[in-house]
Amino acid sequence: MKPIRISLIEDEPDTAEWLTRLLEGAGGFLFVSRHASGEEALARLAAFKPEVVLVDLQLPGKNGAECIRALKPVLPETRWLVITQFDDGDLLFAALQAGADGYLLKRAPATEIIEAIRTVVAGGGAMSPSVCRRVLDYFQMASPLADAQSALSEREVTILQLARRGKRAKEIARALHLSYETVRTHFRNIYRKLHVHSLRSAVEKAFGK
């Protein structure tokens, strides 16, 4: 059985070395390339045709989500597995929206990392438990009341749901890949449609007290 071909996008040498030792020691895996920055990955990775790319999100220059978004169309058969220190909501959803097939934390047990790679190669998805919880929380956001639902656009509802969860305008902009000014414009439209003058009033009118 041929080993699974793996590329790694990781700027921390110690982490790159740890992952290499872990997977080579497990057997069934072959590292075909390693890239220390997003720019290097964008320039060189496609030539190696890996089956799985392990990608950190916090990279110098282009971040991991940007790498996934740019390289996924070039390597449509490749699976993309984020492995990072952070389960921050904005980073998580940026990676998933870019096309990541899985999202693991670096503190995950070695067996979980190995199994996650095999799972995504088989066509499944893989997430650390805390990451899965965040995804569930996101999709279980409260639905607006009927009057607000009919008055607001789908985008405006999403923005108000995120605001209700404590996200500031800049954080909402990053999560939804919008400009800060676009989010501010959405808030003005929300206030106008709901006939209110503050975020607190908008949230109460949309979701109830």
MDAnalysis code that builds the backbone (N, CA, C; Angstrom):
import MDAnalysis as mda
import numpy as np

u = mda.Universe.empty(627, n_residues=209, atom_resindex=np.repeat(np.arange(209), 3), trajectory=True)
u.add_TopologyAttr("name", ["N", "CA", "C"] * 209)
u.add_TopologyAttr("resid", np.arange(1, 210))
u.add_TopologyAttr("resname", ["MET", "LYS", "PRO", "ILE", "ARG", "ILE", "SER", "LEU", "ILE", "GLU", "ASP", "GLU", "PRO", "ASP", "THR", "ALA", "GLU", "TRP", "LEU", "THR", "ARG", "LEU", "LEU", "GLU", "GLY", "ALA", "GLY", "GLY", "PHE", "LEU", "PHE", "VAL", "SER", "ARG", "HIS", "ALA", "SER", "GLY", "GLU", "GLU", "ALA", "LEU", "ALA", "ARG", "LEU", "ALA", "ALA", "PHE", "LYS", "PRO", "GLU", "VAL", "VAL", "LEU", "VAL", "ASP", "LEU", "GLN", "LEU", "PRO", "GLY", "LYS", "ASN", "GLY", "ALA", "GLU", "CYS", "ILE", "ARG", "ALA", "LEU", "LYS", "PRO", "VAL", "LEU", "PRO", "GLU", "THR", "ARG", "TRP", "LEU", "VAL", "ILE", "THR", "GLN", "PHE", "ASP", "ASP", "GLY", "ASP", "LEU", "LEU", "PHE", "ALA", "ALA", "LEU", "GLN", "ALA", "GLY", "ALA", "ASP", "GLY", "TYR", "LEU", "LEU", "LYS", "ARG", "ALA", "PRO", "ALA", "THR", "GLU", "ILE", "ILE", "GLU", "ALA", "ILE", "ARG", "THR", "VAL", "VAL", "ALA", "GLY", "GLY", "GLY", "ALA", "MET", "SER", "PRO", "SER", "VAL", "CYS", "ARG", "ARG", "VAL", "LEU", "ASP", "TYR", "PHE", "GLN", "MET", "ALA", "SER", "PRO", "LEU", "ALA", "ASP", "ALA", "GLN", "SER", "ALA", "LEU", "SER", "GLU", "ARG", "GLU", "VAL", "THR", "ILE", "LEU", "GLN", "LEU", "ALA", "ARG", "ARG", "GLY", "LYS", "ARG", "ALA", "LYS", "GLU", "ILE", "ALA", "ARG", "ALA", "LEU", "HIS", "LEU", "SER", "TYR", "GLU", "THR", "VAL", "ARG", "THR", "HIS", "PHE", "ARG", "ASN", "ILE", "TYR", "ARG", "LYS", "LEU", "HIS", "VAL", "HIS", "SER", "LEU", "ARG", "SER", "ALA", "VAL", "GLU", "LYS", "ALA", "PHE", "GLY", "LYS"])
u.atoms.positions = np.array([
    [0.849, -1.196, 0.000],
    [0.000, 0.000, 0.000],
    [0.883, 1.244, 0.000],
    [0.605, 2.159, -0.928],
    [1.433, 3.352, -1.037],
    [1.219, 4.277, 0.168],
    [2.296, 4.934, 0.648],
    [2.134, 5.874, 1.766],
    [1.360, 7.109, 1.325],
    [0.705, 7.739, 2.275],
    [-0.032, 8.983, 2.015],
    [0.976, 10.117, 1.861],
    [0.903, 10.819, 0.743],
    [1.845, 11.907, 0.444],
    [1.381, 13.181, 1.154],
    [2.271, 13.762, 1.946],
    [1.909, 14.898, 2.793],
    [2.839, 16.075, 2.552],
    [2.254, 17.257, 2.464],
    [3.008, 18.514, 2.496],
    [2.649, 19.246, 3.778],
    [3.575, 20.071, 4.233],
    [3.396, 20.798, 5.493],
    [3.671, 22.275, 5.276],
    [2.728, 23.112, 5.720],
    [2.944, 24.566, 5.715],
    [3.006, 24.991, 7.170],
    [4.202, 25.259, 7.660],
    [4.423, 25.534, 9.076],
    [5.703, 26.346, 9.236],
    [5.603, 27.482, 9.927],
    [6.770, 28.356, 10.070],
    [7.606, 28.064, 11.309],
    [7.107, 27.246, 12.232],
    [7.859, 26.943, 13.447],
    [8.675, 25.661, 13.238],
    [10.001, 25.762, 13.218],
    [10.835, 24.575, 12.953],
    [10.585, 23.432, 13.925],
    [10.402, 23.739, 15.218],
    [10.188, 22.677, 16.210],
    [8.905, 21.910, 15.925],
    [7.847, 22.643, 15.555],
    [6.580, 21.977, 15.240],
    [6.703, 21.142, 13.980],
    [7.389, 21.679, 12.966],
    [7.586, 20.933, 11.723],
    [8.349, 19.645, 11.988],
    [9.382, 19.729, 12.828],
    [10.180, 18.553, 13.144],
    [9.356, 17.530, 13.936],
    [8.555, 18.011, 14.881],
    [7.714, 17.123, 15.689],
    [6.716, 16.367, 14.817],
    [6.041, 17.078, 13.908],
    [5.067, 16.432, 13.033],
    [5.743, 15.424, 12.109],
    [6.922, 15.782, 11.618],
    [7.650, 14.870, 10.734],
    [8.002, 13.579, 11.465],
    [8.547, 13.709, 12.665],
    [8.912, 12.520, 13.437],
    [7.679, 11.680, 13.768],
    [6.595, 12.363, 14.155],
    [5.368, 11.665, 14.529],
    [4.846, 10.809, 13.382],
    [4.730, 11.399, 12.204],
    [4.097, 10.688, 11.093],
    [5.036, 9.672, 10.450],
    [6.299, 10.010, 10.342],
    [7.232, 9.041, 9.781],
    [7.368, 7.839, 10.713],
    [7.289, 8.084, 12.030],
    [7.357, 6.988, 12.991],
    [6.113, 6.117, 12.965],
    [4.957, 6.725, 12.606],
    [3.697, 5.977, 12.581],
    [3.642, 5.012, 11.402],
    [4.368, 5.339, 10.336],
    [4.329, 4.508, 9.142],
    [3.115, 4.825, 8.279],
    [3.266, 4.660, 6.972],
    [2.157, 4.899, 6.047],
    [2.055, 6.329, 5.571],
    [3.043, 7.166, 5.925],
    [3.026, 8.571, 5.522],
    [4.374, 8.937, 4.904],
    [4.352, 9.820, 3.920],
    [5.574, 10.282, 3.274],
    [5.509, 11.799, 3.105],
    [6.427, 12.528, 3.743],
    [6.496, 13.977, 3.549],
    [7.149, 14.268, 2.205],
    [6.453, 14.984, 1.354],
    [7.003, 15.315, 0.035],
    [7.475, 16.758, -0.046],
    [6.990, 17.629, 0.865],
    [7.491, 19.010, 0.873],
    [7.138, 19.687, 2.179],
    [7.956, 20.667, 2.554],
    [7.704, 21.494, 3.731],
    [7.912, 22.943, 3.346],
    [7.027, 23.825, 3.823],
    [7.059, 25.234, 3.429],
    [6.911, 26.096, 4.675],
    [7.809, 27.065, 4.831],
    [7.875, 27.865, 6.052],
    [7.070, 29.152, 5.979],
    [6.428, 29.422, 4.854],
    [5.610, 30.641, 4.733],
    [4.509, 30.401, 3.713],
    [3.504, 31.243, 3.775],
    [2.429, 31.136, 2.805],
    [2.905, 31.391, 1.389],
    [3.787, 32.367, 1.225],
    [4.283, 32.701, -0.110],
    [5.065, 31.543, -0.722],
    [5.877, 30.880, 0.110],
    [6.639, 29.733, -0.390],
    [5.697, 28.616, -0.812],
    [4.668, 28.383, -0.020],
    [3.699, 27.343, -0.366],
    [2.994, 27.669, -1.676],
    [2.581, 28.908, -1.844],
    [1.884, 29.298, -3.069],
    [2.777, 29.131, -4.292],
    [4.075, 29.345, -4.122],
    [4.997, 29.265, -5.250],
    [5.402, 27.831, -5.592],
    [5.482, 26.931, -4.586],
    [6.125, 25.643, -4.808],
    [5.271, 24.415, -4.534],
    [4.279, 24.526, -3.677],
    [3.599, 23.330, -3.179],
    [2.907, 22.523, -4.273],
    [2.254, 23.171, -5.208],
    [1.455, 22.457, -6.208],
    [2.271, 21.442, -6.991],
    [3.553, 21.701, -7.185],
    [4.395, 20.805, -7.979],
    [4.557, 19.437, -7.322],
    [4.353, 19.346, -6.007],
    [4.563, 18.090, -5.296],
    [3.316, 17.196, -5.264],
    [2.174, 17.756, -5.631],
    [0.916, 17.000, -5.701],
    [0.661, 16.145, -4.448],
    [0.625, 16.769, -3.280],
    [0.369, 15.997, -2.056],
    [-1.084, 15.531, -1.987],
    [-1.312, 14.467, -1.256],
    [-2.681, 14.015, -0.999],
    [-3.308, 14.803, 0.153],
    [-2.472, 15.176, 1.120],
    [-2.929, 15.946, 2.272],
    [-1.923, 17.063, 2.541],
    [-2.460, 18.244, 2.841],
    [-1.610, 19.351, 3.285],
    [-1.984, 19.685, 4.722],
    [-0.996, 19.629, 5.613],
    [-1.168, 20.093, 6.983],
    [-0.770, 21.558, 7.000],
    [-1.666, 22.425, 7.423],
    [-1.403, 23.863, 7.304],
    [-1.690, 24.587, 8.610],
    [-0.712, 25.359, 9.057],
    [-0.919, 26.258, 10.189],
    [-1.669, 27.486, 9.680],
    [-2.339, 28.193, 10.559],
    [-3.080, 29.387, 10.136],
    [-2.275, 30.666, 10.313],
    [-1.512, 30.753, 11.393],
    [-0.739, 31.952, 11.679],
    [0.634, 31.828, 11.032],
    [0.747, 32.339, 9.811],
    [1.980, 32.248, 9.048],
    [2.490, 33.643, 8.715],
    [3.792, 33.779, 8.491],
    [4.289, 35.068, 8.008],
    [3.768, 35.328, 6.598],
    [3.313, 36.539, 6.344],
    [2.750, 36.854, 5.030],
    [1.354, 36.278, 4.893],
    [1.099, 35.584, 3.800],
    [-0.205, 34.962, 3.565],
    [-0.515, 33.976, 4.688],
    [-1.742, 34.050, 5.219],
    [-2.090, 33.118, 6.292],
    [-2.591, 31.790, 5.722],
    [-2.828, 30.838, 6.613],
    [-3.204, 29.507, 6.172],
    [-4.501, 29.466, 5.379],
    [-5.498, 30.235, 5.819],
    [-6.779, 30.253, 5.105],
    [-6.602, 30.790, 3.687],
    [-5.771, 31.807, 3.525],
    [-5.513, 32.364, 2.191],
    [-4.802, 31.341, 1.310],
    [-3.893, 30.559, 1.895],
    [-3.206, 29.512, 1.130],
    [-4.199, 28.458, 0.645],
    [-5.087, 28.033, 1.539],
    [-6.079, 27.031, 1.156],
    [-6.946, 27.550, 0.017],
    [-7.425, 28.772, 0.161],
    [-8.320, 29.348, -0.848],
    [-7.638, 29.441, -2.208],
    [-6.351, 29.804, -2.221],
    [-5.633, 29.970, -3.483],
    [-5.238, 28.638, -4.122],
    [-4.872, 27.657, -3.290],
    [-4.332, 26.411, -3.827],
    [-5.381, 25.329, -4.067],
    [-6.513, 25.424, -3.398],
    [-7.539, 24.381, -3.548],
    [-7.996, 24.214, -5.007],
    [-8.236, 25.288, -5.765],
    [-8.632, 25.090, -7.171],
    [-7.523, 24.457, -8.010],
    [-6.266, 24.683, -7.628],
    [-5.130, 24.135, -8.371],
    [-4.929, 22.653, -8.055],
    [-5.274, 22.256, -6.838],
    [-5.122, 20.873, -6.377],
    [-6.476, 20.352, -5.882],
    [-7.417, 20.129, -6.785],
    [-8.790, 19.782, -6.367],
    [-8.905, 18.446, -5.631],
    [-7.944, 17.535, -5.824],
    [-8.001, 16.229, -5.168],
    [-7.302, 16.229, -3.805],
    [-6.592, 17.287, -3.494],
    [-5.839, 17.364, -2.238],
    [-6.773, 17.694, -1.084],
    [-6.514, 17.109, 0.072],
    [-7.280, 17.381, 1.281],
    [-6.478, 18.331, 2.160],
    [-7.172, 19.255, 2.824],
    [-6.525, 20.327, 3.581],
    [-6.900, 20.210, 5.050],
    [-5.895, 19.974, 5.886],
    [-6.124, 19.769, 7.309],
    [-5.384, 20.837, 8.106],
    [-6.141, 21.741, 8.709],
    [-5.557, 22.782, 9.556],
    [-5.058, 22.154, 10.851],
    [-3.855, 22.522, 11.259],
    [-3.345, 22.097, 12.565],
    [-2.686, 23.313, 13.204],
    [-3.327, 23.836, 14.232],
    [-2.960, 25.142, 14.759],
    [-3.093, 25.172, 16.280],
    [-2.565, 26.224, 16.874],
    [-2.683, 26.386, 18.326],
    [-4.038, 26.938, 18.735],
    [-4.764, 27.540, 17.793],
    [-5.900, 28.375, 18.136],
    [-7.230, 27.757, 17.710],
    [-8.246, 27.865, 18.595],
    [-9.604, 27.509, 18.195],
    [-10.477, 28.751, 18.155],
    [-9.844, 29.889, 17.879],
    [-10.539, 31.170, 17.767],
    [-11.611, 31.080, 16.679],
    [-12.793, 31.597, 16.987],
    [-13.920, 31.475, 16.061],
    [-13.673, 32.076, 14.699],
    [-13.079, 33.266, 14.643],
    [-12.850, 33.920, 13.361],
    [-11.879, 33.116, 12.504],
    [-10.789, 32.628, 13.119],
    [-9.822, 31.827, 12.378],
    [-10.454, 30.529, 11.900],
    [-11.230, 29.924, 12.769],
    [-11.884, 28.665, 12.437],
    [-12.772, 28.815, 11.215],
    [-13.652, 29.808, 11.229],
    [-14.605, 29.929, 10.137],
    [-13.964, 30.458, 8.867],
    [-12.889, 31.235, 8.994],
    [-12.141, 31.650, 7.799],
    [-11.550, 30.421, 7.114],
    [-11.006, 29.500, 7.907],
    [-10.418, 28.284, 7.336],
    [-11.486, 27.393, 6.697],
    [-12.602, 27.212, 7.382],
    [-13.673, 26.374, 6.842],
    [-14.273, 26.978, 5.582],
    [-14.439, 28.297, 5.586],
    [-14.972, 28.965, 4.396],
    [-13.997, 28.879, 3.230],
    [-12.697, 28.803, 3.525],
    [-11.695, 28.689, 2.471],
    [-11.658, 27.289, 1.870],
    [-12.222, 26.313, 2.593],
    [-12.276, 24.956, 2.065],
    [-11.520, 23.914, 2.850],
    [-11.148, 24.207, 4.095],
    [-10.449, 23.217, 4.917],
    [-11.326, 21.987, 5.131],
    [-10.709, 20.813, 5.089],
    [-11.425, 19.557, 5.297],
    [-11.409, 19.114, 6.755],
    [-10.583, 19.756, 7.559],
    [-10.508, 19.425, 8.971],
    [-9.765, 20.503, 9.723],
    [-9.921, 20.492, 11.052],
    [-9.331, 21.548, 11.883],
    [-8.944, 20.920, 13.209],
    [-7.640, 20.772, 13.434],
    [-7.126, 20.177, 14.656],
    [-6.282, 21.177, 15.431],
    [-6.222, 20.972, 16.727],
    [-5.340, 21.770, 17.569],
    [-4.021, 21.030, 17.762],
    [-2.943, 21.797, 17.878],
    [-1.625, 21.175, 18.015],
    [-1.494, 20.371, 19.299],
    [-2.327, 20.672, 20.265],
    [-2.276, 19.907, 21.509],
    [-3.065, 18.603, 21.421],
    [-3.634, 18.313, 20.272],
    [-4.384, 17.065, 20.096],
    [-3.447, 15.868, 20.280],
    [-3.946, 14.751, 20.810],
    [-3.122, 13.550, 20.950],
    [-2.594, 13.081, 19.589],
    [-1.430, 12.456, 19.604],
    [-0.820, 11.978, 18.367],
    [-1.766, 11.053, 17.599],
    [-2.463, 10.183, 18.317],
    [-3.382, 9.250, 17.653],
    [-4.508, 9.987, 16.933],
    [-4.946, 11.116, 17.497],
    [-6.011, 11.902, 16.868],
    [-5.528, 12.527, 15.564],
    [-4.298, 13.008, 15.564],
    [-3.737, 13.614, 14.354],
    [-3.595, 12.567, 13.250],
    [-3.063, 11.418, 13.603],
    [-2.881, 10.342, 12.622],
    [-4.228, 9.895, 12.053],
    [-5.203, 9.703, 12.926],
    [-6.526, 9.261, 12.484],
    [-7.207, 10.327, 11.630],
    [-6.993, 11.604, 11.973],
    [-7.609, 12.691, 11.207],
    [-7.099, 12.707, 9.767],
    [-5.806, 12.474, 9.588],
    [-5.245, 12.450, 8.231],
    [-5.875, 11.309, 7.429],
    [-5.957, 10.157, 8.032],
    [-6.555, 9.013, 7.326],
    [-8.037, 9.251, 7.031],
    [-8.708, 9.954, 7.935],
    [-10.135, 10.237, 7.749],
    [-10.363, 11.171, 6.569],
    [-9.567, 12.245, 6.473],
    [-9.783, 13.188, 5.363],
    [-9.383, 12.569, 4.028],
    [-8.368, 11.700, 4.030],
    [-7.998, 11.005, 2.794],
    [-9.148, 10.127, 2.315],
    [-9.877, 9.541, 3.265],
    [-11.021, 8.679, 2.926],
    [-12.268, 9.484, 2.551],
    [-12.157, 10.807, 2.601],
    [-13.281, 11.645, 2.203],
    [-14.097, 12.214, 3.344],
    [-13.672, 11.977, 4.582],
    [-14.397, 12.495, 5.735],
    [-13.847, 13.825, 6.199],
    [-14.418, 14.311, 7.294],
    [-13.945, 15.540, 7.920],
    [-13.439, 15.232, 9.308],
    [-12.577, 16.096, 9.833],
    [-11.992, 15.847, 11.152],
    [-11.885, 17.153, 11.919],
    [-12.303, 17.120, 13.180],
    [-12.214, 18.297, 14.039],
    [-11.897, 17.884, 15.463],
    [-11.081, 18.691, 16.135],
    [-10.888, 18.509, 17.565],
    [-12.211, 18.771, 18.275],
    [-12.466, 18.121, 19.412],
    [-13.759, 18.276, 20.094],
    [-14.129, 19.720, 20.407],
    [-13.175, 20.547, 20.878],
    [-13.506, 21.935, 21.210],
    [-13.869, 22.723, 19.963],
    [-13.249, 22.385, 18.841],
    [-13.558, 23.045, 17.573],
    [-14.961, 22.662, 17.121],
    [-15.295, 21.387, 17.250],
    [-16.636, 20.913, 16.893],
    [-17.702, 21.637, 17.702],
    [-17.423, 21.880, 18.979],
    [-18.364, 22.576, 19.849],
    [-18.613, 24.002, 19.341],
    [-17.544, 24.657, 18.905],
    [-17.691, 26.021, 18.384],
    [-18.546, 26.043, 17.120],
    [-18.347, 25.056, 16.275],
    [-19.138, 24.981, 15.042],
    [-20.612, 24.776, 15.370],
    [-20.885, 23.867, 16.300],
    [-22.273, 23.625, 16.703],
    [-22.899, 24.878, 17.301],
    [-22.138, 25.575, 18.147],
    [-22.644, 26.808, 18.748],
    [-22.987, 27.830, 17.678],
    [-22.145, 27.903, 16.659],
    [-22.354, 28.880, 15.586],
    [-23.665, 28.597, 14.849],
    [-23.876, 27.317, 14.523],
    [-25.068, 26.985, 13.739],
    [-26.336, 26.881, 14.580],
    [-26.169, 26.958, 15.887],
    [-27.339, 26.938, 16.759],
    [-27.676, 28.335, 17.283],
    [-27.217, 29.355, 16.588],
    [-27.531, 30.721, 16.995],
    [-29.039, 30.938, 16.953],
    [-29.517, 31.759, 17.860],
    [-30.955, 31.987, 17.975],
    [-31.551, 32.540, 16.689],
    [-32.760, 32.096, 16.388],
    [-33.474, 32.618, 15.228],
    [-34.203, 33.903, 15.615],
    [-34.286, 34.851, 14.696],
    [-34.979, 36.096, 15.018],
    [-36.488, 35.910, 15.077],
    [-37.158, 36.838, 15.739],
    [-38.610, 36.833, 15.774],
    [-39.158, 37.065, 14.374],
    [-40.412, 36.688, 14.179],
    [-40.999, 36.699, 12.837],
    [-40.939, 38.079, 12.178],
    [-41.264, 39.140, 12.918],
    [-41.266, 40.481, 12.327],
    [-39.875, 40.881, 11.857],
    [-38.861, 40.571, 12.676],
    [-37.483, 40.899, 12.301],
    [-37.039, 40.038, 11.118],
    [-37.443, 38.775, 11.111],
    [-37.076, 37.869, 10.027],
    [-37.571, 38.389, 8.691],
    [-38.775, 38.906, 8.687],
    [-39.345, 39.410, 7.430],
    [-38.761, 40.764, 7.034],
    [-38.313, 41.546, 8.011],
    [-37.804, 42.887, 7.714],
    [-36.350, 42.878, 7.261],
    [-35.570, 41.924, 7.759],
    [-34.127, 41.926, 7.527],
    [-33.726, 40.936, 6.433],
    [-32.630, 41.257, 5.755],
    [-32.064, 40.320, 4.788],
    [-31.333, 39.205, 5.535],
    [-31.007, 38.135, 4.819],
    [-30.277, 37.021, 5.441],
    [-28.931, 37.494, 5.989],
    [-28.243, 38.350, 5.237],
    [-26.953, 38.875, 5.689],
    [-27.118, 39.715, 6.953],
    [-28.164, 40.534, 6.998],
    [-28.398, 41.369, 8.178],
    [-28.713, 40.528, 9.407],
    [-29.450, 39.440, 9.216],
    [-29.748, 38.533, 10.336],
    [-28.460, 37.931, 10.864],
    [-27.588, 37.466, 9.961],
    [-26.313, 36.873, 10.374],
    [-25.474, 37.870, 11.160],
    [-25.399, 39.095, 10.676],
    [-24.622, 40.134, 11.364],
    [-25.192, 40.392, 12.748],
    [-26.492, 40.450, 12.856],
    [-27.112, 40.707, 14.154],
    [-26.928, 39.510, 15.097],
    [-26.959, 38.303, 14.566],
    [-26.698, 37.115, 15.389],
    [-25.276, 37.148, 15.959],
    [-24.320, 37.529, 15.125],
    [-22.931, 37.613, 15.586],
    [-22.764, 38.731, 16.616],
    [-23.438, 39.845, 16.384],
    [-23.380, 40.954, 17.344],
    [-23.986, 40.528, 18.676],
    [-25.049, 39.749, 18.612],
    [-25.692, 39.253, 19.835],
    [-24.742, 38.364, 20.640],
    [-23.812, 37.709, 19.954],
    [-22.834, 36.850, 20.615],
    [-21.599, 37.611, 21.080],
    [-21.655, 38.952, 20.965],
    [-20.583, 39.775, 21.495],
    [-19.529, 40.180, 20.487],
    [-19.721, 39.852, 19.208],
    [-18.743, 40.222, 18.195],
    [-18.857, 41.715, 17.863],
    [-17.711, 42.377, 17.796],
    [-17.674, 43.780, 17.383],
    [-17.678, 43.858, 15.859],
    [-17.899, 45.082, 15.354],
    [-18.028, 45.258, 13.901],
    [-16.799, 44.761, 13.147],
    [-15.604, 45.043, 13.655],
    [-14.384, 44.600, 12.965],
    [-14.270, 43.086, 12.963],
    [-14.679, 42.444, 14.060],
    [-14.639, 40.984, 14.130],
    [-15.653, 40.368, 13.174],
    [-16.827, 40.982, 13.072],
    [-17.846, 40.510, 12.132],
    [-17.340, 40.643, 10.705],
    [-16.689, 41.752, 10.423],
    [-16.140, 41.976, 9.080],
    [-15.146, 40.877, 8.708],
    [-14.259, 40.532, 9.649],
    [-13.275, 39.478, 9.373],
    [-13.957, 38.127, 9.189],
    [-14.919, 37.824, 10.040],
    [-15.583, 36.515, 9.986],
    [-16.348, 36.326, 8.681],
    [-16.940, 37.405, 8.163],
    [-17.780, 37.314, 6.966],
    [-17.062, 37.778, 5.698],
    [-15.772, 38.109, 5.839],
    [-14.973, 38.588, 4.703],
    [-15.602, 39.828, 4.059],
    [-16.003, 40.758, 4.909],
    [-16.554, 42.027, 4.467],
    [-15.649, 43.160, 4.933],
    [-15.794, 44.317, 4.332],
    [-15.059, 45.474, 4.835],
    [-15.764, 46.007, 6.083],
    [-14.988, 46.707, 6.895],
    [-15.543, 47.297, 8.113],
    [-16.679, 48.266, 7.764],
    [-16.494, 49.070, 6.719],
    [-17.520, 50.043, 6.329],
    [-18.789, 49.353, 5.840],
    [-18.647, 48.210, 5.178],
    [-19.834, 47.471, 4.729],
    [-20.647, 46.991, 5.923],
    [-19.958, 46.502, 6.960],
    [-20.665, 46.058, 8.163],
    [-21.360, 47.234, 8.833],
    [-20.693, 48.376, 8.904],
    [-21.325, 49.571, 9.489],
    [-22.574, 49.972, 8.703],
    [-22.509, 49.849, 7.393],
    [-23.674, 50.158, 6.557],
    [-24.819, 49.185, 6.853],
    [-24.483, 47.915, 7.024],
    [-25.511, 46.924, 7.373],
    [-26.164, 47.282, 8.711],
    [-25.358, 47.707, 9.678],
    [-25.929, 48.082, 10.977],
    [-26.888, 49.269, 10.825],
    [-26.510, 50.250, 10.032],
    [-27.408, 51.411, 9.818],
    [-28.722, 50.952, 9.198],
    [-28.638, 50.021, 8.236],
    [-29.859, 49.517, 7.592],
    [-30.714, 48.717, 8.571],
    [-30.054, 47.963, 9.441],
    [-30.781, 47.202, 10.462],
    [-31.542, 48.140, 11.386],
    [-30.866, 49.180, 11.867],
    [-31.522, 50.150, 12.762],
    [-32.727, 50.785, 12.073],
    [-32.550, 51.142, 10.801],
    [-33.633, 51.801, 10.064],
    [-34.823, 50.847, 9.907],
    [-34.557, 49.613, 9.543],
    [-35.635, 48.658, 9.302],
    [-36.369, 48.277, 10.586],
    [-35.626, 48.243, 11.702],
    [-36.250, 47.860, 12.970],
    [-36.722, 49.067, 13.774],
    [-36.469, 50.270, 13.239],
    [-36.904, 51.516, 13.891],
    [-36.303, 51.652, 15.293],
    [-34.987, 51.431, 15.379],
    [-34.273, 51.571, 16.651],
    [-33.041, 52.442, 16.431],
    [-32.381, 52.797, 17.537],
    [-31.225, 53.690, 17.437],
    [-29.983, 53.146, 18.138],
    [-30.016, 51.877, 18.555],
    [-28.846, 51.297, 19.223],
    [-28.788, 49.801, 18.962],
    [-27.603, 49.244, 19.124],
    [-27.434, 47.810, 18.918],
    [-28.248, 47.017, 19.931],
    [-28.219, 47.456, 21.181],
    [-28.981, 46.732, 22.208],
    [-30.459, 46.674, 21.859],
    [-31.005, 47.788, 21.401],
    [-32.426, 47.813, 21.034],
    [-32.698, 46.924, 19.828],
    [-31.755, 46.913, 18.880],
    [-31.928, 46.074, 17.692],
    [-31.944, 44.595, 18.071],
    [-31.032, 44.197, 18.945],
    [-30.966, 42.804, 19.377],
    [-32.229, 42.412, 20.128],
    [-32.702, 43.287, 21.025],
    [-33.907, 42.985, 21.788],
    [-35.134, 42.889, 20.884],
    [-35.200, 43.768, 19.889],
    [-36.357, 43.752, 19.017],
    [-36.316, 42.535, 18.081],
    [-35.119, 42.114, 17.707],
    [-34.991, 40.990, 16.780],
    [-35.153, 39.642, 17.465],
    [-34.635, 39.513, 18.702],
    [-34.591, 38.213, 19.353],
    [-35.396, 38.129, 20.646],
    [-35.919, 39.281, 21.091],
    [-36.637, 39.313, 22.351],
    [-35.667, 39.529, 23.495],
    [-36.183, 39.925, 24.643],
    [-35.345, 40.219, 25.800],
    [-34.934, 38.939, 26.522],
])
